């Protein structure tokens, strides 16, 4: 039985005469590994539904990402002057500055049928299949699903300040600081604690409730199977709260985010580099924050692209693919990651900087800094992230299934992690290496004179390096196959070929970069075009039509990544008048699908023009 793998043997970074480098990804996207964070999303408020995210831009327009199964991300054309947003399971609500509520998405329970006699609204919330608001006169109105009485506010409720909707219950905070709750109560979510102090804010998860006292203390009640209803003992003073399906979020006065509860999707793995935060929101299984700079950050479940509104992946020099995640190296030496985060593989340590190479294993990442130090994070079940303390300065790195390998500046090779097939038993007679690679359970080394060695699992003849390879400049290991690239640009492949991953196309033009996925292979031609072959069950070998000129490639388990010029819309390898014309055509206020809103503020203006001009010119494909 062959084990799954993912690795890019040598992280490739090439110079470009155009400043911006963007990414394209195709293939499996079940964990958002192909939801490349594009541009910058700037927001003043955020909200989250079941599997979608909603942001309010500074210009008062609404943007949405995630599931579109019920039209919940189909922001109405012309919607503007919005003051607040909310997300239900399959619908979205917006409150305009004039007090009018607009809803779209599923209307199965009437949750999008705004009452005609509603009057001006001051606050709104949504969850499950209902929408609830506080009018400007302080009364509570609700519409949509009411099977459990969640849309039947108590007649003696009094004047409300705010409301929060759960899956099948509702909450209200009155002007005198009291909390009321009604609807489904199977988990005690409507049993408001009698000793609750004066409250300044409320939040509702699917079946649990949170209250924030005027003194900054958080109390929870209701369903607590993952601890979501029990605030951490060391939480400290809090200024804002949010609740998802089974997780909770708190924001401290100094802008720090805490999260607790269910974490199978990484929704509680707050990014280490997030900095100071001004607002938070929680979806079913993902979390959202706005930084002090107004930048949107998302983490957690991304199966419907609901956590894909992360900002700032514009200047990329290299990429690598894990089984269900993608990692990118920015031109400034920073690292960004998205996709599945169940092992913390996408929680990049805040002190990882000055990076020159990256590689990805199944559920972990490895990075090489400019000083030669090696950093690793994510799953460490086999010690694959226990970098040897005596490693010394490394020159190149690679990650296999659950092992890591590095070549030092002197050419020595070290390996650590899973070793069941001997993939970490470096041959004693190994010549000094200038590059290393890793497959699922085998390892590769490229000597100073271009000779390839392979060791570890020998299934499919992986250790039988073909003769007459020629002088090799790059190696890459797949799940159970190996690729090499010669100085003449010729690609050779051996090992498992059940999916055709080793059937190199006979018409392949000279190549400058290679990458091996689990059961597919990728090559970048000298002229900048991408070719893929092998398994294609998730579309990982179907290069998108119109991809155009690429500068680097990477392969994950079932997905493929290409780095290309930012804003090269027509794919001709140059940012010029064609792109400028499109930007000018869209000048002014725009909605979500607005590719030239490069600053993410809901406007195409001089700031976006400046960024486009910064990318002006051709991408240098070869080096």
N, C-alpha and C positions, 0 to 999 in steps of 0.2 A: 504493500500500500504506500503510495507516495503522499507526502504531507504537503499542505498548502504553504505557499511562500509569497514573498513579495520583496523585491529589492531593486534598487538602481545601483549598479556596481560602483560607478564613479560619478559623483554629482558633477554635471557639466555646467560651466559658467563661461559665457562668451561675451566679449565686449560688443557694444552696439553704439553706432553713431547717433541713433535716436535715443533720447534719455529714457523714455517710458517703455517698459516691457510688460505686456499683459499675458494672461493665460487662457487657454482653451482646454476643456476636458470633455471626454466622451466615454461612454460605457456605463457600467453599473453606478447608480447614484442612490442606493438604498439607505445609505447613512450620510448622504450629502457630500460624499467625497469628491463629487464632480460639480458641486455648487461653489464655484470659484468666487471668493469675495471680490467684487469689482468696484473700483472707484472709491468714493467716500460717501457714507450716508450720514447726513447731519440732521439732528432731530431736536425738538423741544419737548416732545412727549412720546411715549411708547406704550403699546398695548399688545397683548398676545391672546390668540384664540387657541383652539384645540391643536391645530397643526398649521397655524399661520401667524405672522408677525405684522404689526401695523405701526408705522411711525408718522408723526406729524412734523413736517418740515418748518423751518422758520418763516417761510412765505405763506404758511397756512394751507398747503396742499398735503394730500395723503399718499403714502406709499405703502405697498403691501407685498410680502413675499411668503411663499409657502403653498399649501394645498389650494387648488382651484376647483376641486371636485364639485362644489356647490356655488361657485362664483363668488366666494368670500373675498377673493383678491381682485375682483373686477371693479376697481374703484370707478364710480360714475364719472363720465366725462364732464368736465367743467366744474367739478366740486372744488370749492375754494373757500377761503375765509373760515377755515375749520379751527376750533378752539380745543377740542378734545376728541379722543378716539377710544373705542372699546372693541374687544373681540369675543364672540361666542364660539361654540364648538364648530359651527359651519356658517357663521354670519359675522358681519362687521357693522359697527355703528359709529357714526360721526356726529359731533355736535358743532354746528356752525356758531360763529360769534354772535349771530342774531337770535340764538336760542332755538333754532330749528334743528330737529334730529333727522338724519338721513341714514337709512339702513340698506344693505345689500347682501346677497348670498342666499343661503337656504331660507325658505319661508314656510317650511313644513308645518310649523306650529304657529305661524302668524308672527314670528319674532321680528319680521321685517315690515310688518304692516303697522306703521306708526299711526296711532289714533288721530283722527282728524280734529278732535277737540283738545289736543294736548296742551297747547299754549307754550310760551317760552320756557326752555329748560336750562337749568344751571349745572347739572351733573348727570353723568350716565355711566352705566356698567352693563356688561353682558356676559353670559356664560351659558353652557348647555344650549337649550333651545328657547331662551327668553331674554328680553331686554328690560332693564329697569332704569328709571330716571328720577331725579328730584327736580321739580319745577322751580321756577324763580320765586314762587310763593311759598316753597318749602313742602309741598305735598309730594307724595310718592306715587308714581304711576308705573305700571308694568304691563307688558304684553308678550304673548308667546305661550310656550308650554306651561300648563298649570295643573298637571295631573296630581301633583303633591301639594298644591296650594301655594307654590312658590311665587305666583303672580297675584296672590290675594293678600295685600298688606293689611295688617290689623287695623280696624277702624279707629282704635284709640292710639295710634302710632304717634301722633303729634307732628310737630314741625321737624323735618329732616334736614341734615346738612350734607350727607353723602350716603351712597348705597353701594353694596357689593353683591354680585350675583354668584352663586354656587351652581353646581350641576343641576340640583333639584331643590335648592333652597335659596333664600334671599336674606340679606342683612341690611340694616339701616342704622346710621348714627344720627341721633337727634341733636338739636341745637344745645341741649343742656348736658351733652356728653354721655348720654345713655345709649346702650346698644340693644337693638331688638332683632329678632330672627324668626323666620317662619318658613314653612315648607317641610320637606322630608327630614325626619329626625332619627333615622335608624342608627346613626352613630353618635347621637347627642350633639350634632352640630347646631341645633337650635336651642340647646340648653345653655343659655348665657350664664357664666359664673356669677353667683350672687354677690361675690366680693370684688367684682371688677371695679377698679377705680375709674375716675373720670377719663373718658377716652377721647383721643384726638384724631384717630384714624382707624379704618377697618380694611380687611382684605379677606376674600373667601377663596378657598380651593374648591375642588370638586365636592369633598365631603368633610372638610374641616374649616375652621374659622380662626382668624387672627384679629387681635385688637391691640392698638398702640396707645398707651396711656399718655396723658398730657405731660407726664414726667419722663417719657421716653422708654418705658418698660413694655415688653411684648408678652402677651398672654395668648395661648391657643387652646382650642377645645374641638371635639369632634373626632373623626377617624384619626388614629395615631399609629397605624401599623408599621410605618417606617420612621416614626418620630417626628413627622411633619407638624403635629399639633403640640409639640413640646419644645418651647424655645430653649436653646442651649443655656446652661447655667452661667457661662461666661460671656454671654452675648453683649452685655453692656448697653449704654444708652443708644437709642435708635430714633431715627427721624422719618423713616418710610418703610413700609412693608408691602409684600406681594405674596401671592400664593398660587401654586400650580395644581396639577392633579393630585400629586402626593408629595410635593416639596414646598418649602417656604423660603422667602428671601427677606433680609433686613439690610437697611442702609444706615451706617453710623454717621454721627455729626461730622467726622473728618473724611467722609466720602468712601469708606471702606464697605465692601459687600460681604455679607455672610449668607450662607445657604445651608439648609439641612433638610433631611427627609430622603425620599427615594432618589437614587443616583445611578440607576442602571444605564442611563443614556448620557451621563456626564453633566446633567443639568445643575448639579451642585459643585462642579469643578470650576470655580470662578477663575478666569484667566489671570495668571500671575502678573501680567504686564498691563492690567486694565487701568491702573492709576486711580485717580479720584473720580468718583461717580456722583451724579446729581439726581438720577432717577432710575427706578427698577420696575420690571414687569415680569410676569411668569405666565408661560403657556402651559399646556398640559404636561409636556416633558422637556421643555426648553426654557431658557432664561434670557432676559434682555436687560441691557443697561445703557444709559447715556452718560458719557464722561463729562467732566467739567468743560471740555472743549466742544461739547455738542456731538461727539462722535458716537455712533451706535456700535455696541458690541453684543454678540449673541453667542450662546453656547448651549450644548445639550443635544437632544434629538434633532436631526436634520433630515429625516427620511422624506419629508415633503418640501425641502428647501426652506423650512421656516426659520432656520438659524443661519441663513446665508446672507444676511444683511450686514455682515462684518465689513469693516472699512479698511481701505488703504493698501490693498495688494495691487500696486500699480507698477512698481519698479522691481521686477523679478529677474534674477540671473540664473536660477537653477530650481529644480523641483524633484521630488521623489514621491513614490506612492507606496503606502502600506496596504494591508488587505482591504480596509474600509476607510482609509484616511489619506489625506494628501498634505504634504509639507512643502513649503516654498522658502527659498533663500532670497531675501531682498538685496537690492544693489548696495544697500548700506550695511550689509552684514547681519541684518536681523532675520529672525525666523518666524514664519506664520504657519498655522496648521488649521485644518478643518476636516470634518467628517466624524467618524465614530470616536468617542473619547472615553470608552468604558474603562480603560486602563490608564487614563491620564496622558495618553500619547499626544493629545492635542493641547495639553496644558503646558505650553513652553515655559520653562523656568525663567523668571524675570531677569536673572543675571546672565543668560545666554546672549552673548553679543560678539561682534567681530568675527562672525562665522564665515568660512570660505568654502566648506563642503558640507553636504547633508546626505543622509541615506535613511531609508525606512525599512523596518522589519514588519512582521505581522502586526504587532501592537506596540511597537516602541520605535524611537528615533535616535539617531546618533549624529553628532555634529562635530566638525573640526574647526577650531578657531585659528586666527591668523598667527597666534603664538605657538601653535602646535599641540594645544591641549584638546582632549577629547571629552565631550559631554554626551550624556545619554539620559533619556527619560521615557517613562511609559512602563509597560509590563516588565517585571524583573524576576519572573518565576523561575528562570534558569540561570540567573546571574548575568544575563546579557547586558545589563546596565551597570554592572560592577566593573568599571574600567580599571585595569590593573594600575596600582599606585606607582609601579616602577616602569610604566610604559615609556616614558620619555616623550620627546617631541615627535608627533606623528606628522606624516606627509600626505597620507590618503587613508580613507576609511570606506567601509561597506557594511551593510546589515543583511543578514539572512533571515530565515524563518524566526529563529530564537537564539541567534548567535551574532556576534560582531567581530570584525576583523580590521586590523590597521597595519599599515606599513610605516615604520619610523623613518626619520630623515636619513638614517644610515642604511636604509633598505631592509632592516630586520622586520619580520612579520610576527605579529602577536594576534591571538584569537581567544575569545572568552564567551561563555554562555553554554547553550545546549551542545552536548558532545556525543550523543548516543550513536551517531554514525561516524565518529572520528573527525567531524568537520572542524574541530578545534585542535586536532593533533597535527600541528605544522610539521611538515617533513624536515628531518634533520639536515638533509642535503639541499635544502631550498636555497637558490641563489638570491642575492639581494634584489628586492622588488621595488619597482617604481609605481606600481598600482596593484590594488587588490579588488576582489569581487566576491560576492556571496550569493548562492542560490538558496533554495529551501533548506537543504541539509548538506550542501557541499560548499567548498571554499575554493577561491581562485587567486592566483598570484601571477603577475606579469613582470618578468625579470627586466633588468636594465637593458638587455640586448634584445627584448621583444619576444622572449620565450614564455609560453603559458604552462603553468602547472595547475593541476586540479586534485583535490583530495576530499575525503568524506564519503558520503553515500555513492556507491558505484553502480546503482541501478541505472539502466539504460546506457551503460558504458560511459558515465560522466567522467570517470578518471582517465579514459582513453582519449587523450588529446590527439586529434588527427595530425598526421604528418603533413609537411609542406604547407603549413598555414601561412608562411611568409612572416615578415616582421610585423608584429602586432602592436597597436597603439592603445587599444581599449578592450576591456572584457566586461561582460555583464551576465549575471546568473539568474535564471528563471526558476520556476518551481522545481523542474527536473530537467532543465536544458541549459546550455551555455551558448553565448554568442561572443564572437570576436570580430574586431575591426582591424584590418591591416593598413599599413601606410599608404597602400594604393587605393584605399577606400572600398576594399572588398569585404563582404560580410560572410562569415562561416558560422555554422551552427551544428551542434550535436547533442544527443540525449533523447529525451522523450519527444516523439513526433506524432503522438496520437491525434493531436488537433492541428497538425500541419505547422506547428510553431518553428520547426527546423527546415521547412521547405522554403528556402530563400527564393523570392521571385527571380526568375532568370533575367527579367528585364530591369532589374534594380540598377539604377545609375550609381556612380561612385558616391559613397556615403561618408559622412563626417562625424556621426554620433549614433550610438545604439542604446537600446534599453530593453530588458527582458521582463515581462510580467509573469504571472503564474503559468498560463498556457498560451501566451501570445508574444509576439516579437515586434519591435518598433525600430525603424531606421529613419534618420534624417539625412537627406541627400545634400550634396555639396551646394546645390542651388536653393536649398531651404525648404524642400517639399518633404512631407511626412508619408511614409509607407508603413502599413501594418499587415501582419499575416498571423494565422493561427486561430485559436478559439475566438468566436465572435458571438457567443450566446447573449452577452449583455451589450453588444455593439462596440466593444472595446477595440475591434479591428476595423471598424467602419469610420475612416477619416471623414470628418464633416466636410460636405461640399462647401467650397468657398473659404476653407481654412486659410489658404494663402501661405505666405512665407513665414516659416518658423525659425527660431534661433537655437532652441534646445528642446529636448524631449524627456519624458519619464514614463514609466509603466508601473501600475499598481496591480493588485490582484485581478480585478476585472475592469479596470479603467485605464485610460491613457491621457497623458497631459502633454501639451505643447506650449511653449513660450513664444510669443510673437510680439510685434510692435504694438504698443498701446495706440488705440484710436486709428489703426490701419483698417478702416472699415471694409474697403474693397479688396483687401488681401494681396495688394501688389507689392508689398514690402517697403512702402514709402508713405509717410504722412504728408499730404500736399493739398493742393487746391480742392480736390474731390472731398476730402474730409472737412475742410474749411467751409465749403458750400453747404454741406449738410448741417454743420453747426449753426451757421447763419440762418438757415431755413427754419430751424427750431427755436430761434431766439425768443426769450421771454419766459413766462411761467409754464411749467410742464408737470406732468404727473409721474407715475412710477416708471413706465417704459420710456425712458428718456436718456439714450446712450451718451449724449454730449453734455449732460448735467454732471460735469466732472467733479464739482465740489459737493454735490449731493444736497444742495440747499433748496431744490425745487425750482431753480431758476437757471436759464442759460444766459449768461451775461459775460462781462469782461473778464471775470475770474476764470471762467471756463475757457475763454479764448486764449488767455495767457498760458494755461496748461497745455492746450493743443499746440500752441506755437513752441512750447518747450520740447514737445515730441517731434517737432518738424524735421523732415529729412528721411533718408533711407535707413533701414536696419542693415547692419553689416552681418551677413549670413556666415561667411567663412572667416577663418583666422589664420 
